[in-house]
Amino acid sequence: MLNGLSRRCLCTIAPRPWLFVGLGNPGDKYKGTRHNVGFEMIDAFAESQGIPMNTGHSKAIFGKGFVGEVPVFLAKPQTYMNLSGESTGPLAAYYKLPLNQVLVFHDDMTLPCGVLRLYDKGGHGSHKGLRSVIYHFRGNREFPRLRIGIGSPPGQMDPKAFLLQKFNLTARQRIDEALQEGVDALKLLLSKGFTESAKRFNKEQKYKHLRVQNLPV
């Protein structure tokens, strides 16, 4: 009987919730720019799962729902990129989430356009949105990230201008493809856990990286 009770208790343990945070800048002015792909990933995932993003919470546009049995919170901080932690920190605290259950989506100029990576931790790499998140996590860097490659500035172009520029047609097609790949990776993460899904996903993206790294955009 004790073994049966133990099994029954294990079966009723609820899955741990996840908080997905996409970084970007609010307003139509920034819609479709390279710096806002974190917002786009949130929108793509929310749409794929039928989760409405129609409420406000801790300075963010917010939505919540379930993917299978897993509770998921989705947020797009409206603080502007450089202050993203002012929203992300309070959200994680409000739901009493360990930081390894907070996944941040952000643009990355060190990856080719449309190439993604899942990492379980890391620094900010001079990304001001990530820097703010780390600051509001009291310096803790032990939270996972989905890095979304946007390519690097051509020639002597100012990186700030590059980040705030909209994608051209070729780059837009790559990003749209990457968003779907990201959605699939997130669904796998929620069903199989971070470690297994990241290993599988990053292997696929490594081959994509080799394939596209020298292609023009």
Residue pairs with C-beta under 8 A, 6 or more apart in sequence:
14 69
14 71
15 69
15 70
15 71
16 70
16 101
17 70
17 71
17 72
17 73
17 95
17 97
17 101
18 70
18 71
18 72
18 73
18 97
18 101
18 102
18 103
18 190
19 72
19 73
19 75
19 91
19 92
19 95
19 97
19 101
19 102
19 103
20 42
20 45
20 72
20 73
20 74
20 75
20 103
20 105
20 186
21 38
21 42
21 60
21 75
21 76
21 77
21 84
21 87
21 88
21 91
21 102
21 103
21 104
21 105
21 133
22 38
22 39
22 40
22 41
22 42
22 43
22 74
22 75
22 76
22 104
22 105
22 106
23 38
23 39
23 77
23 81
23 84
23 104
23 105
23 106
23 107
23 129
23 130
23 133
24 30
24 35
24 36
24 37
24 38
24 39
24 40
24 76
24 77
24 81
25 33
25 35
25 36
25 80
25 81
26 76
26 78
26 80
30 36
30 164
32 166
32 167
33 163
33 164
33 165
33 166
33 167
34 107
34 150
34 162
34 163
34 164
34 165
34 166
34 167
35 81
35 107
35 163
35 164
36 107
37 105
37 106
37 107
37 148
37 150
37 175
37 179
38 76
38 104
38 105
38 106
38 107
38 129
38 148
39 76
40 175
40 179
41 105
41 146
41 148
41 179
41 182
41 183
42 53
42 74
42 75
42 76
42 105
43 53
43 76
44 179
44 180
44 182
44 183
45 51
45 74
45 182
45 183
45 186
46 52
46 53
46 63
46 74
48 183
48 187
49 65
49 67
49 72
50 65
51 63
51 64
51 65
51 72
51 74
52 63
53 61
53 62
53 63
53 74
53 76
54 63
55 61
55 62
55 63
56 62
57 75
57 91
57 94
58 75
58 87
58 90
58 91
58 94
59 77
59 78
59 79
59 86
59 87
59 90
60 75
60 76
60 77
60 78
60 87
60 88
60 91
61 75
61 76
61 78
62 73
62 74
62 75
62 76
62 91
63 73
63 74
63 75
64 71
64 72
64 73
64 74
65 71
65 72
65 74
66 72
67 187
67 190
67 191
68 190
68 191
70 190
70 191
72 190
73 91
73 95
75 87
75 88
75 91
77 83
77 84
77 86
77 87
77 88
78 87
79 86
79 87
81 128
81 129
81 132
82 128
82 129
82 132
83 132
84 129
84 130
84 132
84 133
85 132
85 133
85 134
85 135
85 136
85 137
86 132
86 136
88 102
88 104
88 132
88 133
88 136
88 137
89 133
89 136
89 137
90 136
92 99
92 102
92 137
99 137
99 140
99 142
99 143
100 120
100 142
100 143
100 144
100 194
102 143
102 144
103 143
103 144
103 145
103 146
103 186
103 189
104 130
104 133
104 143
104 144
104 145
104 146
105 145
105 146
105 148
105 182
106 127
106 129
106 130
106 145
106 146
106 147
106 148
107 127
107 148
107 150
107 163
108 117
108 125
108 127
108 147
108 148
108 149
108 150
109 150
109 151
109 152
109 153
109 159
109 162
109 163
110 125
110 149
110 152
111 117
111 147
111 148
111 149
111 150
111 151
111 209
112 149
112 151
112 209
112 212
112 213
112 215
113 149
113 150
113 151
113 167
113 171
113 174
113 175
113 212
113 217
114 149
114 171
114 174
114 175
114 177
114 178
114 208
114 212
115 149
115 178
115 205
115 208
115 209
115 212
115 213
116 146
116 147
116 148
116 149
116 178
116 181
116 182
116 185
116 201
116 205
117 146
117 147
117 149
117 202
117 205
118 144
118 145
118 146
118 147
118 185
118 189
118 194
118 197
118 198
118 201
118 202
119 144
119 145
119 147
119 198
120 142
120 144
120 194
120 195
120 198
121 141
121 142
121 143
121 144
122 141
122 145
123 130
123 134
123 141
124 130
124 131
124 133
124 134
124 141
130 145
133 143
134 140
134 141
137 143
144 194
144 198
146 182
146 185
146 186
148 175
148 178
148 182
149 178
150 163
150 171
150 175
151 171
151 217
152 162
153 159
153 161
153 162
154 162
167 175
168 217
170 216
170 217
171 217
174 212
174 217
181 204
181 205
185 197
185 201
188 197
188 200
188 201
189 197
189 198
191 197
